[in-house]
Amino acid sequence: MASIGEEAGMSSGGAESMTAMPVSTTFDFPGRTIQRQLGMCFGLVVRSVGLAKGFTGSFRALKAGEVPQYTQLLEDSRRHALDRMLENARLMGANAVAGMRFDSAEIGQGLAEIVAYGTAVVIGST
């Protein structure tokens, strides 16, 4: 389990600007109990690479290795989707998110969908 903005190690511009909310990829929060499950929460982002990044990224893709333009775009998109998921959970009355996952798909030429989702929960001390 990581508290967003604390143990998650997010860089500036990420979710640390929000009040820390525990997020777990499991359904367990050590030292705490889940008092209520409020339902699914999610954050969705659809991004386009853009002409400039797409052009330079295409050239870098011709040689083997990482393509920094695309890596940065996807990292930023995941953080944005995570921020939206946390806001959705807060609106539902949650103080934590359990079972958090990311998913992504290509939905068109040059378009990527990134979704962060999990179960909005209310946790308390044991």
N, C-alpha and C positions, 0 to 999 in steps of 0.2 A: 504494500500500500504506500502511496506517496501523496503528500499534500501538494496540490498544484502550487507552484511558486516556491516551495520549500525544498523537498527532497527530489522533485522531478527534474531539477537542473535546467529549467527553461531560460532561454536568453531573453534580453530585454525586448519588449514588445509582445511577449507571450502572455500567459495567463496570470503571471505573478502580480499584475496590477489589480487583480480582483482579490477579495478576501479569500484566504486559503480554504479550499474545500477538499476533504479526503476523497481520493479517487482510487479504486482498486480494480485490477483486472480479474480478481477472484470475487467471491461473495462473502468474504471474511474481512473483518477489521479487528486486528489483534487488540485486546483490551477494551473492546467496545462491542455492543450488541446492536443488531438491526431491530429497531422497534416497529417500523412500518415500511412497506414497499409501496411506492406511489405510482409506479408504472415506468414505461420506457421514456427516456429522454434522449434527444439527439441534437446534433449540430451538423448542418450540411453546407458545403461550399462547392461551387462549380467554378473552375478556373480555366482561363485560356492562357496559353504560353505567351502569346503576343508576337508580333512580327520580328522585333529586334532580337528578343531572347530565342525565338524559334530559329531564326537565321543563324546566329552564332552557335546555338546549341546543336544544330544540324551538322555544322562543320566539325565540332568537337566529337560528335557521335561517330564520325567516320573513322576515327582512331579509337583504339581500345581504351577503356578506363571510364572513370566517373565523368558525368556531364554536370559541372557545378551549377549551370543555369537552371536545369531541371531539378536538381537536388534542393536548391534554395527555394524554388517555387513550391515543391511538395512539402518541405518543412514548414514554410509559412502557411500553406493551406491547411495542414494538420493542426497547427496552433490555432488558426482561425476557427476551424470546425470544433476544436476542443473548447474554445471560449464560448461558442454558441451553445454547445451541449451543456456547459456549466450554467449558463444563463437560463436555459430551458429548465434545468433541474431546480434552480432557485425559484423560478416562477411557479413550479409545482409544489414548493414548500419543502424541498429536500435540503439536507445539510451534508450529503455525501452521494457519491455515485459508485455503484457496485457493478461488476461484470463489464467494465468498460472495454470497448474494442474500436478499432479503426477499420474502415473498408474503403476501397477505391475502385473506380472503373472508368474506362474511357467511354464517353457518351457521344462523341462526335470527333471529327478531325480537329485535333488541337485542343479538345476540351476534356478536362478530367473532373470527375465527381469524387469528393472526399467526404466521408461521413464518420463522425465520432458518435458512438451510441453506448448506452448502458441502462442500468436500472436506477432510477432516482429513489433514494432511501432516506429515512430519518434514523440516525444512529444516536446512541446514548452510552454513557459510561456503564461498565459492568459492576 
